[in-house]
């Protein structure tokens, strides 16, 4: 099993405030991707870290993050321009992949 990283811009929904921990610049969330062809929904565990070391907070828009995943199938689904949703204790936000980071 490998480690895969992607850069993305994320927006955190203001409604996430009721369950959001604001203490860390690193978050463990679930990435949900809805693919139209073939019709399927994919879920991936991911660790998001911010480049500016500031915590993600509800209401943030277009915050640059690095997403780290260990699921190899993510390589078949996540690519530049791919949109995704963030899930924590319910839907927390959304984002778009800007590029893959090669280690």
N, C-alpha and C positions, 0 to 999 in steps of 0.2 A: 504494500500500500504506500502510495506517495503523498506528497503534500503539494497542493495546487493553489496558486494565488491569482487573484484578479483585482484590478483597480475598478472602482465604481463610484458613481455619484449617487448618494442616497438622500431621501427626504423622510423625516420622521414625522408621523402624523401628530398633530396637537392632542388628539384624543388618547394617545398612548401615555399621557402624563400620569394617569391614575395608577399605573403599574410599572412605571419606568424608574430604574435606578440611575441616578445622575452622577454617580461617584467615580466612574471609570471610563477611560478612553478605549477600553477593550470590552467588547460585548459578544456573548454567544447567542446567536439567533438562528432561526430556520429561514432558508431562502426557498420561496415557492415560485416556480416557473411554469407558466401555462403555455404549452406548445400547441399550435394549430395544426401542424402537419408533422407527424401524425398526431391526432388529438390525444393529448395526455397532459397530466399535471405531475411535475417532479418536485420533490422536496430534498433539500440538502442541509445538513448541519454546517454552520459556518461560524468562524470567529471574525468579527469585524474590528479593525483597529483604525484609528484616525491618524492622519499624517501630522496634524498639528498638536497631537497629544491632548486635545480637548475632548471631553465627553460629548457623545451625541445626546442631544436633548430634544424633546418634543417641540415641533415647530421649525427645526433645522431644515434648510432646503439646500440641495446640491452640495452636501458635505462630502469631501473626498475621503474614501476609505480604501483599505486593502482588505479583501476577503480571503481567508485561508480555509480551504476545504481539504478533506482526505478521501472523498468519494470519487473514484476514477470516472464514473459515468457523468460527472459534472463537465468533463471535457467534451462530451458529445452534445451537451445542452447549452452551456454558457459560452458565449462568444461576444465580441464587441457589438454593441447595439441591442443586446438581449435585455429585455425588461423583466423585472422580478418584483416580488412582494417580500417584505420582511415580516416575520411572525415571531412574537415572543409569547406573551400571555394574550393571544389574539393578534389581529392584524396591527402592525406597528408602523408600517411605512412602505416605501417602494424605492426602486432605484433602476439604474441602467449600467450595464457593464461597459467600461471604456476600453479595457485591454487586459490581456493575460500577462502576468508577470512570470518570467522564466527564471528559475533558480539556478 
